[in-house]
C-alpha cells in the first residue's frame, strides 16, 4: 500500500469519526437554542445561533476536506514527505507497524477531543462566566491540548517510532 493511500484511508476514517462526534454535539446546541428561545432571552438566543453556525461551518468543512479533499490535506500537511519508501509493507520491520499504531492513536485522540472541546466552549458561553472563574476551564484547556497532542502524534509518527525503536535496541 502506498503512503498516500494509507493517509487517504486514515483521513477519511477520521472525517467519518468527526461526523459521528458531531451527531452528539449538535443536538445539545439545538436544545440549548430552543431553551433560550422559550425563556425569551434574545441576546443569548442569537449568540447561541451564531456560535452554532460557526460550529456547523467548522464541522462541514472538516468533513468536506476529510472526505473529498483528502489528497489536498496530504499535500498541504506534507504527510507523505520524508519517508525513504513509497509503500508500506506490513510484514516488514516493527518501525512501520509502530508508526501506524502511533498514527491511529493520534487520530483517535484528535477526533475524540474535538466534540468535547466544542461542547465545553458551548457550555462556557452559555454560563456567561469569565474564563478564570469558569469551573470547567481546566477541562477546556485539557481537551485543547489533547487536540494538539493528537495532531502531533499523527504528523510525527515516524519520528516517534524511531525513538521507540532506538530505546528498544538500547535495552
Secondary structure, 3 states (H helix, E strand, C coil): CEHHHHHHHHHHHHHHHHHHHHHHHHHHHHHHHHHHHHHCCHHHHHHHHHHHHHHHHHHHHHHHHHHHCHHHHHHHHCCCCCCCCCECCCCCCHHHHHHHHHHHHHHHHHHHHHHHHHHHHHHHHHHCCCCCCCCCHHHHHHHHHHHHHHHHHHHCHHHHHHHHHHHHHHC
